Amino acid sequence: MTQRVPVTSNVDPSILGEKLNFQTSNRLAENRFLKAALTEKLLTYDKNNLKFSGIPNQRLINLYSKWAHGGFGVILTGNVIVDPNHLEAPGNAIIDKSIDSEERRSAFKKLAYTMKSGGSLAIVQLNHAGRQTQKSINEHPYSASDVPLDTFKFAKNNKMMSIMSFMAQLRLLKKILFNWCLITGYFC
Ligand SMILES: Cc1cc2nc3c(=O)[nH]c(=O)nc-3n(C[C@H](O)[C@H](O)[C@H](O)COP(=O)(O)O)c2cc1C
């Protein structure tokens, strides 16, 4: 059973309500609350039609609109996958040059705009699922390691993941208006 960390003295939480200046980017968060990354899996996924898969839709916008008005200093997206063959799950958002389109760019812009609409800073979490790619997505995923995850859901990974897929997406993202980007490699 989970044990609570014992609290020995009272702690003043008021600092959480104070502004936080990020010096390198010169951005100011209104407070120190951050909406954590929570994979949404709300988008269309069709293996045979990747061009129309993983485009932010109205359900995702509605969700982020609620969070945008929830008083967070910073809002982080869930997984936004940089390679359509390495999703963490069907329904992930995808941004990749091979399936780039005006429709996808404007949907991501709308998402970024929505996230910032209540005054929060917006961070997009770029991810490559590596060895956590589900078998249903890809039987032979790439990963930085060839040690597989020991569960039935994940495929046996091959060793060979490059940061190039991240770099290409960063160039695309410059045109979309998130404040920052967080780069993640799941169980790489
Ligand atoms: C439903 C769910 C979805 C999550 N999705 C992501 C995700 O997309 N990206 C990520 O880095 N972490 C993800 N996480 C991890 C959380 O962001 C968080 O780091 C983790 O739950 C630990 O925080 P906690 O101790 O407050 O629960 C997820 C966690 C949960 C419970």
The ligand as an SDF file (V2000), in Angstrom:
LIG
                    3D

 31 33  0  0  0  0  0  0  0  0999 V2000
   -3.6080    8.7800  -17.5560 C   0  0  0  0  0  0  0  0  0  0  0  0
   -2.1740    9.2470  -17.5640 C   0  0  0  0  0  0  0  0  0  0  0  0
   -1.6330    9.6760  -18.7610 C   0  0  0  0  0  0  0  0  0  0  0  0
   -0.2960   10.1170  -18.8080 C   0  0  0  0  0  0  0  0  0  0  0  0
    0.2400   10.5620  -19.9920 N   0  0  0  0  0  0  0  0  0  0  0  0
    1.5110   10.9990  -20.0340 C   0  0  0  0  0  0  0  0  0  0  0  0
    2.0640   11.5130  -21.2600 C   0  0  0  0  0  0  0  0  0  0  0  0
    1.3990   11.6290  -22.2930 O   0  0  0  0  0  0  0  0  0  0  0  0
    3.3590   11.9030  -21.2270 N   0  0  0  0  0  0  0  0  0  0  0  0
    4.1320   11.8110  -20.0880 C   0  0  0  0  0  0  0  0  0  0  0  0
    5.3110   12.1560  -20.1280 O   0  0  0  0  0  0  0  0  0  0  0  0
    3.6090   11.3890  -18.9310 N   0  0  0  0  0  0  0  0  0  0  0  0
    2.3340   10.9770  -18.8770 C   0  0  0  0  0  0  0  0  0  0  0  0
    1.8140   10.5500  -17.6910 N   0  0  0  0  0  0  0  0  0  0  0  0
    2.6070   10.7140  -16.4620 C   0  0  0  0  0  0  0  0  0  0  0  0
    2.1150   11.9640  -15.7110 C   0  0  0  0  0  0  0  0  0  0  0  0
    2.3260   13.1410  -16.4770 O   0  0  0  0  0  0  0  0  0  0  0  0
    2.8480   12.1570  -14.3640 C   0  0  0  0  0  0  0  0  0  0  0  0
    4.1990   12.3880  -14.5950 O   0  0  0  0  0  0  0  0  0  0  0  0
    2.7120   10.9700  -13.5060 C   0  0  0  0  0  0  0  0  0  0  0  0
    1.3450   10.6320  -13.3700 O   0  0  0  0  0  0  0  0  0  0  0  0
    3.3640   11.2400  -12.1110 C   0  0  0  0  0  0  0  0  0  0  0  0
    2.6980   12.2620  -11.4680 O   0  0  0  0  0  0  0  0  0  0  0  0
    1.8450   11.9610  -10.1420 P   0  0  0  0  0  0  0  0  0  0  0  0
    2.8160   11.3880   -9.1740 O   0  0  0  0  0  0  0  0  0  0  0  0
    1.3160   13.3080   -9.7410 O   0  0  0  0  0  0  0  0  0  0  0  0
    0.7660   11.0020  -10.5910 O   0  0  0  0  0  0  0  0  0  0  0  0
    0.4970   10.0990  -17.6170 C   0  0  0  0  0  0  0  0  0  0  0  0
   -0.0770    9.6670  -16.4140 C   0  0  0  0  0  0  0  0  0  0  0  0
   -1.3810    9.2450  -16.3780 C   0  0  0  0  0  0  0  0  0  0  0  0
   -1.9490    8.7790  -15.0700 C   0  0  0  0  0  0  0  0  0  0  0  0
  1  2  1  0
  2  3  1  0
  2 30  2  0
  3  4  2  0
  4  5  1  0
  4 28  1  0
  5  6  2  0
  6  7  1  0
  6 13  1  0
  7  8  2  0
  7  9  1  0
  9 10  1  0
 10 11  2  0
 10 12  1  0
 12 13  2  0
 13 14  1  0
 14 15  1  0
 14 28  1  0
 15 16  1  0
 16 17  1  0
 16 18  1  0
 18 19  1  0
 18 20  1  0
 20 21  1  0
 20 22  1  0
 22 23  1  0
 23 24  1  0
 24 25  2  0
 24 26  1  0
 24 27  1  0
 28 29  2  0
 29 30  1  0
 30 31  1  0
M  END
$$$$
